[in-house]
Amino acid sequence: MSQTVRRAIDILEFVARRPRTQTEVGEHLGVHRSTALRLLESLTEGGLARRLPDGRYAVGHRLAGLAQLALEQFGLKDVAGEHLRGLGERCGHTVHLAALEGDRIVYVDKVDPVDGVRLYSQIGRPVTLHTAGVAKAILAHQPRERAAELLDGTCDFAPHTATTITDAAAYRAALDETRARGWAVDDGEYEDYVNCVAVPVRDSTGEVIAAVSVTALKAKAGLGDLESDVLPDLMTTADTISKELGWRP
């Protein structure tokens, strides 16, 4: 990448967070104010930046339009598909992608192991909120009121196995733990012979809109095995998908 292009990208990311002065841009890039001004003027002329009445610079209206067009071209499933397949090939277990859609969390993609048992989950079907790892990974990062609203609407906390969380307070504690450590687990809570780990996916605003999980038969990999052997790759995959959706840590 040429130095000029790299600096232009850096400027756009810098002013996208909040409007900046010419001096601030120069200091951020480590260049003289005159160099920063030339770059800002070029971006402004192209509509990618704009000069505010107080002299500061912000993103331009043309950039907002291009961003909207990009969102229309690249949906979550389109962006994630190749990464999900790669993860599935490397780990040899079932990979799920679930997304928050209205008042439900639904499976939007699934990668089955080539030589393994296919699980019950189906693309387009809602997840069981109080058992699924993907649900915990998403709900843990929603405002408390929003998470409570979703749970009150569709969750009955019915027991399915000996490890199912059947109490709202215990589930809130599980969400707090999930948010603190960065990933969720399903310890055989819907079917006692499978377990999973799940990691959130963020959009360009930083909001958690989806989650990716790896689900395995306990006979092939226990929860400890998933956390030690699969979780690092899963977290990298979720971060890559988030970044391609526009998220910047």
N, C-alpha and C positions, 0 to 999 in steps of 0.2 A: 504494500500500500504506500502511495506517495505521501510525503510529509504533509503536503497541503491538504490532501483528502483526510488524512488522519486527524489533523488539527480541526478541520471543519466538523468532523463527526464529534470530536471532543467538545467543541463549542456548543453544538446542538444539544448534546446530553447535559451539558453544564447549565445552559439557560432554560432547559426544559424543567428543571427542578424549581427554579424561580428566576425572575428577571435579574440581570446582572449589568454592572457598569462596564465600560470599556477597560477600565483599570483592573477590575476583578477578573475579566477574561484574560487579560495579559498576564496577570500574576498566576492564574490557573494554568496557563500554557507554558509559563516560564519564558515569555517573549516580551519584546518592547511594546509599548502601547500603540505605536504606529503600525506594527505588524498585526496586532489584534484588530485594529480599526480596519485595515484592508480586508481582512478575512470577514469581519462583521458586515462591511459594506457589500461584499460580494454575495454573502448569504442573504442579506436584505434585498438586494437587487433581484435575486432569484426567488424571492418569496418564502424562503425557508426560515428567515428570521425577520424581525421587525423592530423598529426603534420606537420606544414609547415616548410620550410627551415629556417625561422627566429625564430623558436621556439614556435610560437603561434599555437593554436589549432582551427580547423574549422570542419564543418560537413564532414563526410566521403562519399565516392562515393557510398557505399552500401546503406546508408540512402537515397540518392537521388534516387537510383533504387527502393527501397521499397516505397518511396513516389509516384513514377510514377505508380507502380502497384496498390497502394491504389486509386489513381485518376481514374484508369481504372475500378476499382470495384465499386466505389461509385459515381454515377452521381448526379447532382443537384436534380432531381426529386426523386431519391431513398432516398437521405438524408432527403429531406424536407417533404415527403409524410405524415409520421406519425404525424409530428408537425402541418402540415396544417389541418389534420383531427381533431386533438385535439383542435386547435384554433376554428375551425368551430363549434364543439360541444359546446364549452364554450360560444361563442358569439351569435350563432344562425343566423349569416348572411353568405353571400357568401364570400369565401376566394379564392383569386387568387395568383398564382405564375407566374411571367413573367420574361423572361431572354433576355439579349442582344445577338442576334445571327446574326453575320455579320452586315448588315446595317439595321436590323429590330429589334424591340422588340416584342416578341411573347409570348402568353400565353402557359405555359408548364404544368400547372396543375390547377385544379379548384375543390373546394369543395362546393357543393350546400347545403343550409339548408334543413333539412329533411322535414319540414312542411311549407316551404316558397315558394315564387315565384322564378323560375329559370330565370336568366338573359341571355341576348343575347350572351355573350362572349363564345367562343369556344376554346378548347385546339388546339394549332397549328396555330391559326389565329393571324395575327399581331394586335397590339393595335393601337389606334389612338393617335399619339404622343402628340398632343397639348391639349388633354383632359384627358387622362388616368393618374390616380395617380401613377401607377407603372412606367409609362414612365418618369414622372417628378422625381420620386425617383431615377431612374437610371441615367438619363441625367444630373441631378444636380451634380453628382459626377464624370462625365467624363471631360477630358480636354475640355476647351471651343471650341477649334478647332474641336474636335471629335463630340461634341454635335451639333455644327453648321453644320457639314458635314451630320449628320444623319437627321437633320431637313430640310436642303436644298434638300436632296434627295427624301424625301417622304411626307413632311408636307406642306399642302396648307393653313393651318390656317382657314379653312372654318368654318363658324358659324353653330352651331347645336342647341344651346339654348341661352338664354339671358346672361348666365354667361360664355360662351365659350371665351377663350382668342384668339383673332384673329389678334394680332399684335406681331411681333417677339421681339420687345423691351420689351413689357409687359411680354412676356413669359420668356425672359432672367431674368427679375426681379423676376418672380415666382420661377425660378430655384435657384437664389441666396438666396431667402427666405427659400426654401426647404433645401438647403445645410446648412444654418445657424442653423435651428431649428432641423433638423434630420429626418423630415418626410414630405410627400407630401399630398395634398388633391385634390379631384375632387369634386367641389361644383356644381353638376348637370350640368357639362359642355358638356356632350354628350347626356345624357337623363336627362331632368329636374326633374324627379321623383326619381333619385338615387344619392347617394353621397358616397365618400369613403375616407379612409386614407391609406397611403402606406409607407412602410419602406424599405430601401435598404438592400441587402444581399451581403456580401463580401466573397471572396475566400481566399485561404491561403496566397496570396500576399498582401491582404488588398484592392484589387481592387473591386469596386462594379460591380457585374456581373448580378444581378437579383434584384427583389423586391417582397415583399409580401404585399397584400392589403386586407382590409376588406371592402366590398361594401354592402350597406344597402338601402332598400327603405326608402325614407324620411318619409313616413308615420309611419315606425317602429322606425327609429332612425335618427335624424338630424345630421348635421356635428358636432355640439357641443357635442351631446351625444356620437358620435364615439370617439371624442378626449378625453373626460373625462372617458368614461366607457370601451372602447375597446383598445385604443392606447397603454396603458402600457403593456397589454398582447401581443399585436401585436409586439411591440418593443422587448420584451423578446423572442418571438418566432423567429423573424428574427435574433437576436443575437445568439440564440441557433443553428440555421441552419448554420450561418456563422462559428461558432466555430467548428461544426462538419465537415465543409469543410476545416478546418485548420487555420482559422483566429484567431489571438491573439490580443486583444486590446492593 
